[in-house]
């Protein structure tokens, strides 16, 4: 959705709420605003309430009308409909990972989830409720990974889990407190992947884990120190995935693993060198 369309859509939604509000005042009613009231995709030009059957009729230039979940939702895999009992954040969600028990860890730019204060990172259980888990990050959380009882977080924060942690941290999955693991990245960490005792990280850093590492690295899951694995990306690494002996990377680089690779590459998990796999993305 482009900015012009988004602004127009927001204006139409706001006008609809104002119309309902004014209608309630005129009729001397107490107004309770429904958070998930259906939103039209075009202008509303007429509105009539059937007080006997408690139905509101709308007319206008729209072609569809649907309930909204602006920043995050649990979607039914079979029907595609959102669960409106699921706690909703008040700001952008950049990362969500399963907790393995029907719930989710989420990270982003929000400050509330449901009716609970949660700064940029939170846990929602299988019932859709916010739990007491609250690492309270002071900057955006862009990526998350779960390994056993540890939640790894990356982003642009300097404090999380009650500890000073620059852009990358390990959090206790039960208490939300930061562990002693502290790679201390010099720039934003945008992607994380865990395999065994190794945590792979990508982003915009040039030092991490006590070593010079350009935008991609492998970190010891116990010490937080960088290993010798060093693909040396020429531009930002925004996504990582591990499959067997291969690490797949995506981002804004043109060279990585010692080869010319435009924005996507496969790297050997042992040597860090690029394999012959080369999709050559143009953006």
Backbone bond lengths (Angstrom), bond angles and torsions (degrees), N, CA, C in turn:
res aa  C-N    CA-C-N  psi(-1)  N-CA   C-N-CA  omega(-1)  CA-C   N-CA-C  phi
1 X - - - 1.463 - - 1.519 109.32 -
2 X 1.350 117.02 123.86 1.451 117.88 179.97 1.519 111.58 -78.22
3 X 1.326 116.68 168.18 1.460 121.89 -172.68 1.518 111.58 -62.28
4 X 1.360 117.41 -41.16 1.462 121.26 -178.95 1.525 111.10 -61.40
5 X 1.342 115.06 -46.46 1.467 119.36 -179.79 1.518 110.28 -64.91
6 X 1.351 116.70 -40.21 1.459 120.36 -178.68 1.528 110.84 -62.91
7 X 1.348 116.64 -43.74 1.463 120.11 179.23 1.522 110.66 -62.94
8 X 1.354 115.97 -42.59 1.456 120.56 -179.38 1.531 110.22 -63.35
9 X 1.343 115.71 -42.40 1.465 121.07 179.96 1.527 110.49 -62.96
10 X 1.336 116.09 -43.38 1.463 120.72 179.22 1.523 110.99 -62.88
11 X 1.330 116.56 -40.83 1.459 121.08 179.88 1.524 110.57 -63.18
12 X 1.328 116.11 -43.70 1.464 119.66 179.95 1.525 110.60 -63.03
13 X 1.339 116.13 -42.59 1.461 120.22 178.87 1.522 110.93 -62.92
14 X 1.344 116.31 -41.52 1.467 121.10 179.35 1.517 111.24 -63.99
15 X 1.327 116.74 -42.31 1.470 121.28 178.76 1.523 110.83 -61.40
16 X 1.337 116.19 -39.91 1.456 119.93 179.45 1.521 110.85 -62.35
17 X 1.339 116.56 -44.48 1.467 120.76 178.42 1.528 110.51 -61.67
18 X 1.352 117.39 -41.89 1.462 121.53 179.12 1.522 111.20 -63.30
19 X 1.331 116.35 -40.60 1.471 120.23 178.63 1.520 110.23 -61.64
20 X 1.336 116.13 -45.41 1.466 119.77 179.08 1.525 111.33 -62.56
21 X 1.339 115.89 -40.46 1.460 121.57 -179.18 1.533 110.43 -63.48
22 X 1.333 116.79 -47.57 1.467 121.17 -179.61 1.525 111.06 -64.67
23 X 1.335 115.27 -38.69 1.457 119.58 178.67 1.519 110.81 -61.64
24 X 1.322 116.38 -39.81 1.460 120.93 -179.66 1.527 111.11 -67.19
25 X 1.363 116.13 -38.91 1.465 119.95 179.19 1.531 110.58 -64.77
26 X 1.345 115.42 -44.88 1.473 120.51 -178.92 1.516 110.78 -60.72
27 X 1.322 116.24 -38.54 1.462 120.51 -178.17 1.525 112.76 -86.20
28 X 1.333 117.96 2.36 1.456 122.05 177.77 1.507 113.66 66.51
29 X 1.337 116.96 30.31 1.452 120.44 -177.31 1.520 110.93 -100.23
30 X 1.316 115.87 154.78 1.463 120.53 171.02 1.521 108.37 -81.82
31 X 1.328 116.76 127.08 1.453 121.10 -175.30 1.520 110.96 -96.57
32 X 1.323 115.88 128.04 1.459 122.28 170.64 1.521 106.47 -117.92
33 X 1.334 116.29 111.36 1.455 120.89 -175.68 1.522 109.57 -75.47
34 X 1.324 116.61 123.92 1.453 122.47 179.13 1.525 109.38 -82.45
35 X 1.337 116.26 118.82 1.465 121.47 -174.45 1.519 112.21 -59.43
36 X 1.339 116.97 -35.28 1.459 119.89 -174.35 1.531 111.48 -108.04
37 X 1.320 116.92 28.08 1.460 120.35 179.38 1.515 109.37 -59.09
38 X 1.328 116.98 136.73 1.460 121.38 -175.97 1.524 112.16 -58.93
39 X 1.335 115.61 139.22 1.457 122.12 -178.50 1.524 110.32 -111.73
40 X 1.349 118.54 131.10 1.464 121.31 177.35 1.526 111.06 -81.35
41 X 1.337 116.36 159.70 1.460 120.68 178.55 1.527 112.05 -98.58
42 X 1.329 117.11 13.48 1.455 122.09 178.07 1.516 110.12 -153.20
43 X 1.327 115.20 -179.81 1.464 120.83 -176.04 1.527 111.96 -64.64
44 X 1.345 116.58 138.81 1.469 123.17 172.07 1.526 107.81 -97.90
45 X 1.329 117.26 121.87 1.468 121.22 -175.31 1.524 113.18 -112.21
46 X 1.316 117.79 -12.22 1.459 120.30 178.33 1.512 109.67 -151.11
47 X 1.337 115.74 143.66 1.456 120.40 -179.96 1.520 109.26 -145.90
48 X 1.332 116.34 131.24 1.464 122.16 -179.46 1.522 108.23 -137.22
49 X 1.329 115.94 135.90 1.456 119.64 178.37 1.525 110.56 -107.07
50 X 1.334 115.13 129.86 1.461 122.39 173.15 1.527 106.24 -91.67
51 X 1.344 116.27 97.76 1.465 120.98 -175.01 1.524 112.69 -68.88
52 X 1.330 117.19 -24.61 1.466 120.09 -178.99 1.533 110.41 -71.27
53 X 1.336 115.29 -44.99 1.471 119.94 -177.60 1.520 113.10 -100.11
54 X 1.360 116.04 1.05 1.457 122.12 179.02 1.535 112.02 56.13
55 X 1.342 114.74 50.20 1.458 121.86 179.73 1.520 108.77 -123.34
56 X 1.331 116.96 138.59 1.459 122.13 174.92 1.525 108.76 -107.12
57 X 1.338 116.39 124.74 1.462 121.39 177.81 1.520 109.37 -101.85
58 X 1.348 116.29 134.41 1.458 122.25 179.75 1.523 109.92 -121.12
59 X 1.332 115.56 145.11 1.456 120.79 173.87 1.516 109.27 -136.57
60 X 1.329 116.82 149.90 1.460 118.94 179.28 1.501 112.78 166.78
61 X 1.330 116.24 -147.83 1.460 122.47 -173.93 1.529 113.38 -101.09
62 X 1.322 118.35 8.99 1.453 120.90 -177.30 1.532 111.89 -80.68
63 X 1.325 114.79 158.85 1.469 120.74 176.33 1.524 112.33 -116.87
64 X 1.331 116.02 -11.78 1.465 119.69 175.45 1.517 108.82 -151.21
65 X 1.324 115.63 158.18 1.464 120.97 178.60 1.519 107.57 -147.38
66 X 1.315 114.60 123.13 1.460 120.07 -173.18 1.513 110.78 -142.75
67 X 1.328 117.70 152.81 1.468 120.49 172.04 1.522 110.24 -67.93
68 X 1.330 117.16 155.19 1.464 120.59 -176.12 1.521 112.24 -122.20
69 X 1.323 114.34 148.20 1.465 124.00 169.68 1.525 105.03 -130.83
70 X 1.335 118.99 92.24 1.459 121.07 -165.68 1.519 116.75 -66.72
71 X 1.339 119.33 -30.76 1.465 118.76 -172.06 1.518 114.32 -119.56
72 X 1.299 117.64 -19.49 1.453 118.54 -179.66 1.508 110.53 -175.54
73 X 1.322 117.04 149.20 1.457 119.93 -178.60 1.515 110.51 -157.50
74 X 1.309 114.96 150.81 1.457 120.92 169.18 1.529 106.41 -91.69
75 X 1.337 116.00 120.69 1.456 121.07 -174.96 1.520 110.28 -106.21
76 X 1.319 116.89 132.04 1.456 121.42 176.62 1.529 108.83 -66.65
77 X 1.314 117.45 124.40 1.465 121.42 -174.91 1.528 112.23 -66.76
78 X 1.334 117.50 -24.97 1.467 120.38 -178.08 1.522 112.13 -89.09
79 X 1.350 116.92 -43.83 1.464 119.98 -173.68 1.530 113.75 -99.40
80 X 1.351 116.90 -21.43 1.460 120.36 -177.79 1.517 113.96 80.34
81 X 1.324 117.87 5.53 1.467 120.95 -179.12 1.525 110.73 -91.04
82 X 1.351 117.05 143.74 1.462 120.20 179.65 1.522 112.13 -76.84
83 X 1.324 115.57 151.92 1.455 122.26 174.33 1.531 107.89 -90.27
84 X 1.337 117.09 108.63 1.460 120.68 -174.49 1.536 112.97 -78.11
85 X 1.320 117.08 -3.58 1.465 120.11 174.34 1.525 111.29 -90.15
86 X 1.323 116.38 -4.19 1.454 122.07 -178.94 1.525 109.50 -77.30
87 X 1.341 117.18 129.74 1.465 121.35 -178.73 1.523 110.50 -57.60
88 X 1.330 116.63 129.58 1.457 121.24 -174.26 1.523 111.15 -108.96
89 X 1.341 118.19 133.96 1.465 120.65 177.10 1.522 111.52 -77.08
90 X 1.328 116.71 160.03 1.466 121.41 -179.09 1.525 112.62 -99.10
91 X 1.318 117.23 11.25 1.452 121.26 179.52 1.507 110.82 -153.95
92 X 1.319 115.92 179.43 1.456 122.52 -174.15 1.528 113.04 -58.84
93 X 1.332 116.17 137.64 1.461 123.11 172.12 1.525 108.26 -105.59
94 X 1.331 116.55 120.07 1.467 121.50 -179.71 1.528 112.17 -97.95
95 X 1.320 117.86 -22.44 1.464 120.54 -175.99 1.515 110.45 -148.02
96 X 1.322 116.02 141.03 1.462 120.97 172.58 1.522 108.18 -145.59
97 X 1.334 116.49 133.71 1.462 121.53 178.34 1.521 109.14 -134.97
98 X 1.305 115.77 147.13 1.460 120.90 178.40 1.525 110.75 -68.41
99 X 1.333 116.02 144.22 1.468 119.89 175.09 1.523 111.49 -89.54
100 X 1.349 116.52 0.43 1.454 121.31 179.51 1.512 114.00 83.87
101 X 1.345 117.07 -3.03 1.478 120.83 -177.49 1.534 111.13 -129.58
102 X 1.317 116.68 25.07 1.454 120.41 178.60 1.513 114.52 93.55
103 X 1.338 116.87 -5.98 1.456 120.83 179.69 1.516 111.78 -108.38
104 X 1.348 115.40 -172.92 1.464 120.35 -173.45 1.525 112.18 -142.93
105 X 1.321 115.47 141.73 1.453 121.75 163.96 1.525 106.44 -96.91
106 X 1.335 116.48 133.78 1.461 119.71 179.67 1.532 110.02 -128.78
107 X 1.323 115.41 149.37 1.452 121.19 177.18 1.514 109.89 -136.38
108 X 1.325 117.46 152.66 1.459 120.15 -179.91 1.507 113.01 173.51
109 X 1.351 114.40 -140.00 1.456 120.60 -178.54 1.510 113.39 -117.79
110 X 1.325 117.93 14.94 1.464 123.64 -176.94 1.529 112.20 -77.94
111 X 1.335 115.88 163.47 1.466 121.28 175.33 1.537 111.43 -124.38
112 X 1.324 116.11 -10.34 1.465 121.74 176.98 1.524 108.61 -137.41
113 X 1.330 116.05 146.90 1.460 121.67 168.87 1.517 106.28 -131.76
114 X 1.339 116.48 118.35 1.452 119.22 -169.81 1.518 108.46 62.34
115 X 1.319 117.57 -128.92 1.470 121.14 178.15 1.526 111.72 -104.69
116 X 1.344 117.39 17.87 1.464 121.89 -178.22 1.526 111.36 -109.80
117 X 1.330 116.58 138.44 1.463 120.98 174.82 1.529 108.45 -72.28
118 X 1.320 115.22 119.72 1.470 121.38 177.26 1.527 107.65 -143.27
119 X 1.316 116.40 108.26 1.456 121.19 -176.63 1.522 111.86 -84.94
120 X 1.334 115.04 97.09 1.464 125.18 166.08 1.523 116.07 72.39
121 X 1.327 118.20 -2.54 1.460 121.04 176.28 1.522 108.32 -155.99
122 X 1.336 116.17 139.27 1.468 119.42 -175.31 1.521 110.08 -159.66
123 X 1.331 114.58 167.90 1.469 121.72 174.67 1.512 108.59 -125.15
124 X 1.327 115.84 131.07 1.458 122.57 176.65 1.522 107.57 -117.67
125 X 1.341 117.14 127.28 1.464 119.84 -175.92 1.531 111.66 -80.78
126 X 1.312 116.19 179.44 1.456 121.63 -176.27 1.511 114.33 -63.10
127 X 1.335 116.74 -20.50 1.466 120.94 177.76 1.523 112.03 -87.51
128 X 1.342 116.39 0.13 1.462 120.15 179.47 1.513 114.00 85.76
129 X 1.341 117.14 14.75 1.460 121.39 -177.79 1.534 111.20 -103.17
130 X 1.324 116.08 145.04 1.460 121.06 176.04 1.527 108.79 -72.36
131 X 1.325 116.08 131.93 1.460 119.95 178.90 1.529 110.14 -91.90
132 X 1.328 116.03 -179.98 1.470 121.39 -179.12 1.525 111.79 -76.62
133 X 1.321 118.52 -9.49 1.471 123.33 -178.61 1.521 109.19 -61.62
134 X 1.346 117.58 121.10 1.467 119.38 -169.68 1.537 111.71 -152.56
135 X 1.339 118.19 79.60 1.474 120.78 179.57 1.531 114.34 -68.98
136 X 1.344 117.79 -19.59 1.467 121.88 170.04 1.537 112.65 56.94
137 X 1.324 117.06 70.01 1.459 122.37 -179.40 1.529 111.08 -78.81
138 X 1.323 116.93 143.34 1.468 120.58 -179.55 1.531 113.07 -92.79
139 X 1.329 117.66 3.31 1.456 122.65 176.27 1.518 109.97 -149.63
140 X 1.323 116.62 172.58 1.460 121.55 -175.87 1.528 112.25 -54.61
141 X 1.338 115.83 139.99 1.462 122.85 170.19 1.526 106.81 -106.07
142 X 1.329 116.10 116.42 1.459 121.35 -170.85 1.524 112.89 -101.02
143 X 1.339 117.00 -29.15 1.463 119.77 -176.66 1.526 110.16 -145.20
144 X 1.332 115.38 153.25 1.456 122.85 -178.73 1.523 109.79 -140.52
145 X 1.320 116.49 150.52 1.459 122.28 172.86 1.525 108.20 -148.88
146 X 1.319 116.21 143.90 1.459 121.40 -178.72 1.517 109.61 -116.91
147 X 1.333 115.68 132.46 1.459 121.45 175.22 1.517 108.18 -140.54
148 X 1.328 116.75 108.78 1.455 120.59 -178.17 1.503 111.79 59.98
149 X 1.320 117.33 -120.89 1.465 122.10 -178.10 1.527 112.20 -97.91
150 X 1.340 116.75 17.50 1.460 120.67 -177.20 1.521 111.65 -122.21
151 X 1.333 115.90 131.71 1.457 121.84 172.71 1.528 107.76 -105.01
152 X 1.315 116.84 119.66 1.459 121.86 176.15 1.524 108.83 -92.33
153 X 1.332 116.19 136.44 1.459 121.51 -178.89 1.518 110.20 -129.43
154 X 1.331 115.58 140.81 1.453 120.96 175.45 1.513 110.11 -132.81
155 X 1.323 116.58 154.09 1.454 119.75 179.70 1.501 112.10 168.31
156 X 1.346 115.13 -134.91 1.465 120.37 -177.36 1.530 111.17 -129.37
157 X 1.312 116.97 33.09 1.463 122.78 -179.38 1.521 111.30 -92.51
158 X 1.334 115.92 165.04 1.468 121.35 172.82 1.529 111.25 -124.80
159 X 1.329 116.50 -14.84 1.467 121.56 175.44 1.523 108.23 -135.06
160 X 1.328 116.39 132.61 1.466 121.90 178.08 1.527 108.09 -160.74
161 X 1.306 116.38 144.61 1.463 119.81 179.23 1.511 113.64 62.31
162 X 1.357 116.14 25.59 1.457 120.30 179.57 1.507 114.23 77.49
163 X 1.346 117.56 11.40 1.462 121.22 -177.52 1.535 110.55 -130.40
164 X 1.322 116.60 154.77 1.458 121.41 170.89 1.525 107.45 -76.25
165 X 1.341 115.12 114.44 1.458 120.76 -179.25 1.522 108.56 -141.90
166 X 1.321 116.95 116.11 1.454 121.10 -176.69 1.521 112.39 -84.93
167 X 1.320 115.13 97.83 1.465 125.32 166.27 1.527 115.69 72.76
168 X 1.310 118.45 -5.46 1.464 121.41 176.24 1.521 108.44 -152.91
169 X 1.340 115.96 139.80 1.464 119.44 -176.37 1.520 110.49 -156.63
170 X 1.329 114.97 160.88 1.457 122.95 171.48 1.519 107.44 -116.14
171 X 1.334 116.15 129.86 1.461 121.94 -175.22 1.518 110.55 -120.42
172 X 1.321 116.49 141.54 1.455 121.01 174.59 1.528 108.80 -66.30
173 X 1.336 117.40 124.55 1.455 121.94 -175.01 1.522 112.76 -67.49
174 X 1.331 117.30 -15.12 1.461 121.22 179.13 1.522 112.25 -97.96
175 X 1.331 116.75 -47.05 1.468 120.33 -174.25 1.527 113.44 -94.76
176 X 1.324 117.50 -24.47 1.462 121.02 -176.06 1.511 113.79 83.03
177 X 1.332 117.71 0.37 1.463 121.42 -179.82 1.525 111.29 -79.43
178 X 1.330 116.24 149.03 1.456 120.94 177.22 1.515 111.20 -72.13
179 X 1.322 115.89 140.53 1.464 120.33 175.44 1.532 108.54 -85.86
180 X 1.312 116.25 -176.06 1.472 120.31 179.43 1.531 111.73 -77.23
181 X 1.309 118.70 -10.62 1.479 123.81 -178.95 1.519 109.62 -63.75
182 X 1.336 117.77 123.61 1.462 119.60 -170.83 1.530 112.31 -152.11
183 X 1.342 118.65 80.25 1.472 121.35 -179.40 1.524 114.48 -70.16
184 X 1.352 118.20 -21.04 1.461 121.92 172.11 1.538 112.61 57.61
185 X 1.332 116.65 72.98 1.467 121.67 -177.79 1.524 111.19 -78.72
186 X 1.330 116.30 143.10 1.465 121.50 -178.68 1.526 113.22 -83.05
187 X 1.327 117.08 -12.81 1.462 121.58 179.36 1.509 110.58 -144.37
188 X 1.317 116.64 178.20 1.464 122.30 -175.99 1.527 111.37 -57.44
189 X 1.330 116.25 135.35 1.465 122.55 171.99 1.523 107.26 -99.66
190 X 1.336 116.50 116.98 1.464 121.86 -172.55 1.517 113.91 -104.69
191 X 1.340 117.60 -16.63 1.462 119.82 -176.22 1.520 110.66 -149.52
192 X 1.325 114.89 146.54 1.462 122.06 179.59 1.520 109.81 -139.97
193 X 1.314 116.20 145.29 1.459 122.33 172.30 1.521 107.72 -149.38
194 X 1.318 116.55 140.15 1.459 120.83 -177.38 1.519 109.79 -117.56
195 X 1.324 116.24 134.28 1.455 121.55 174.98 1.517 108.39 -140.20
196 X 1.332 116.58 110.99 1.457 120.86 -179.16 1.517 111.51 61.31
197 X 1.325 116.08 -121.82 1.469 121.24 -178.14 1.526 112.16 -98.30
198 X 1.336 116.62 18.32 1.463 120.87 -177.82 1.524 110.87 -122.53
199 X 1.330 115.73 135.24 1.460 122.13 174.66 1.525 107.85 -110.95
200 X 1.324 116.93 118.44 1.465 121.81 177.58 1.532 108.77 -93.21
201 X 1.329 115.83 137.31 1.458 120.92 -178.51 1.520 110.33 -133.61
202 X 1.326 115.42 142.69 1.452 121.20 175.68 1.517 109.77 -133.50
203 X 1.325 116.73 155.73 1.460 119.33 179.32 1.509 112.25 168.99
204 X 1.352 115.47 -135.26 1.462 122.19 -178.15 1.525 112.21 -121.93
205 X 1.302 118.02 15.44 1.469 122.05 -178.33 1.524 111.45 -78.30
206 X 1.333 115.02 159.79 1.472 120.59 171.95 1.529 111.45 -123.30
207 X 1.328 116.80 -11.61 1.470 120.98 168.92 1.522 108.37 -135.71
208 X 1.318 115.48 142.16 1.465 121.62 179.29 1.526 107.86 -167.13
209 X 1.309 116.74 145.45 1.460 120.20 179.03 1.508 113.67 61.84
210 X 1.345 115.89 26.68 1.456 120.33 177.59 1.515 114.65 80.51
211 X 1.346 117.28 10.05 1.462 120.44 -178.14 1.528 111.08 -135.14
212 X 1.315 116.55 158.93 1.460 121.38 170.78 1.530 107.78 -75.11
213 X 1.323 115.85 118.46 1.462 121.15 179.40 1.524 108.48 -143.13
214 X 1.324 116.15 118.44 1.452 120.39 -176.61 1.531 112.29 -84.67
215 X 1.325 114.67 94.31 1.467 124.65 164.99 1.526 115.87 71.92
216 X 1.310 118.61 -3.74 1.460 121.09 176.32 1.523 108.67 -154.33
217 X 1.340 115.33 140.20 1.467 118.75 -177.27 1.516 111.11 -158.16
218 X 1.326 114.61 167.46 1.462 122.88 169.90 1.525 107.41 -119.51
219 X 1.333 116.18 130.15 1.459 121.71 -176.30 1.523 110.66 -117.00
220 X 1.312 116.56 141.67 1.457 120.98 174.55 1.527 108.60 -68.67
221 X 1.341 116.84 126.09 1.462 121.07 -175.74 1.522 112.74 -68.75
222 X 1.317 117.61 -15.14 1.464 121.03 178.75 1.528 111.82 -94.85
223 X 1.328 116.79 -48.94 1.458 120.45 -173.93 1.529 113.82 -93.03
224 X 1.328 117.36 -25.80 1.467 121.04 -175.18 1.511 112.97 83.17
225 X 1.326 117.90 0.70 1.459 121.67 179.73 1.521 111.08 -81.57
226 X 1.335 115.81 147.95 1.454 120.72 176.89 1.512 110.44 -70.27
227 X 1.335 116.69 139.68 1.458 121.54 174.68 1.531 108.34 -83.16
228 X 1.316 116.55 -175.33 1.468 120.45 179.35 1.532 111.92 -77.87
229 X 1.325 118.52 -9.38 1.483 123.04 -179.62 1.522 109.10 -64.96
230 X 1.339 118.06 122.01 1.461 120.35 -169.96 1.539 111.92 -151.44
231 X 1.332 117.91 80.61 1.478 120.74 -179.57 1.526 114.40 -70.27
232 X 1.355 118.68 -19.16 1.458 122.27 171.33 1.545 112.67 57.08
233 X 1.331 116.62 72.59 1.464 121.58 -178.52 1.524 111.43 -78.74
234 X 1.329 116.36 142.66 1.469 121.41 -178.15 1.523 112.92 -82.61
235 X 1.337 117.21 -12.23 1.461 121.66 178.91 1.507 110.43 -146.78
236 X 1.321 116.12 179.52 1.467 122.27 -175.07 1.525 112.42 -56.49
237 X 1.333 115.39 141.51 1.463 122.19 173.67 1.523 107.57 -110.04
238 X 1.337 116.79 114.91 1.461 121.65 -172.82 1.524 114.05 -102.19
239 X 1.329 117.36 -18.76 1.465 118.49 -178.49 1.523 110.55 -147.68
240 X 1.337 115.17 147.47 1.455 122.65 -179.69 1.517 109.63 -140.14
241 X 1.314 116.07 145.60 1.463 121.21 173.33 1.521 108.79 -147.88
242 X 1.325 116.08 140.23 1.466 121.93 -178.86 1.521 109.00 -107.75
243 X 1.324 116.05 131.76 1.463 121.23 174.86 1.520 108.59 -141.86
244 X 1.326 115.72 103.76 1.460 120.02 -179.67 1.517 112.35 60.30
245 X 1.324 116.47 -118.82 1.469 121.43 -177.73 1.523 112.53 -96.09
246 X 1.346 116.74 16.59 1.463 120.71 -176.06 1.525 111.67 -126.86
247 X 1.329 115.79 136.33 1.458 121.93 171.75 1.528 107.59 -108.58
248 X 1.327 117.41 120.26 1.464 121.26 176.40 1.526 109.04 -94.40
249 X 1.330 115.28 136.05 1.467 120.82 -177.93 1.520 109.89 -130.09
250 X 1.340 115.56 141.61 1.458 121.62 174.57 1.513 109.71 -131.64
251 X 1.333 117.46 149.53 1.460 120.00 179.12 1.505 112.49 169.81
252 X 1.328 115.82 -142.39 1.458 121.07 -175.29 1.530 111.58 -119.11
253 X 1.324 117.29 30.50 1.463 122.16 -178.19 1.539 110.94 -92.05
254 X 1.329 114.84 162.59 1.473 121.09 172.96 1.524 111.47 -121.67
255 X 1.324 116.55 -18.95 1.463 120.73 171.48 1.521 108.90 -133.15
256 X 1.314 115.89 142.72 1.465 122.35 178.88 1.529 107.75 -164.80
257 X 1.313 116.13 145.33 1.465 119.78 179.19 1.511 113.25 60.58
258 X 1.349 116.45 28.26 1.456 120.45 177.10 1.515 114.89 79.35
259 X 1.352 117.10 9.68 1.459 120.67 -177.58 1.533 110.75 -134.21
260 X 1.328 115.50 160.06 1.464 120.58 171.40 1.524 107.70 -75.81
261 X 1.325 115.22 117.68 1.465 120.80 179.18 1.532 107.71 -143.58
262 X 1.307 115.93 114.38 1.459 120.41 -175.98 1.523 111.97 -85.77
263 X 1.336 114.83 98.34 1.463 124.76 166.40 1.530 115.73 73.31
264 X 1.327 117.56 -7.89 1.468 119.86 176.50 1.528 108.84 -152.54
265 X 1.342 115.40 138.99 1.462 118.82 -175.53 1.518 111.00 -156.82
266 X 1.323 114.64 159.90 1.461 122.40 171.23 1.518 107.93 -115.83
267 X 1.334 115.95 131.18 1.463 121.50 -174.08 1.526 110.30 -120.28
268 X 1.319 116.02 141.64 1.458 120.85 177.10 1.527 109.22 -69.22
269 X 1.321 117.10 129.81 1.459 121.25 -175.08 1.529 112.22 -68.18
270 X 1.313 118.32 -20.14 1.461 121.89 -179.56 1.524 112.00 -93.90
271 X 1.330 117.12 -48.79 1.461 120.97 -173.53 1.532 114.00 -93.72
272 X 1.332 117.50 -25.16 1.460 121.32 -175.13 1.517 113.06 81.89
273 X 1.325 117.49 0.93 1.455 121.28 179.37 1.529 110.95 -80.24
274 X 1.333 116.01 148.74 1.460 120.72 177.99 1.523 110.17 -71.26
275 X 1.314 116.43 139.85 1.453 121.29 174.77 1.536 109.35 -82.53
276 X 1.324 117.34 -177.77 1.473 120.07 179.47 1.522 112.93 -75.82
277 X 1.328 117.57 -10.31 1.486 122.59 179.16 1.530 109.39 -63.72
278 X 1.333 117.57 121.69 1.467 120.20 -171.43 1.529 112.18 -149.63
279 X 1.335 119.26 81.26 1.469 121.72 178.77 1.528 114.50 -67.20
280 X 1.361 118.71 -20.29 1.451 122.45 172.82 1.538 112.69 55.61
281 X 1.322 117.07 66.49 1.471 121.86 -178.82 1.522 111.29 -75.03
282 X 1.352 116.48 141.48 1.478 119.34 -177.93 1.522 112.52 -91.89
283 X 1.316 118.27 3.54 1.456 121.64 177.60 1.520 109.32 -162.49
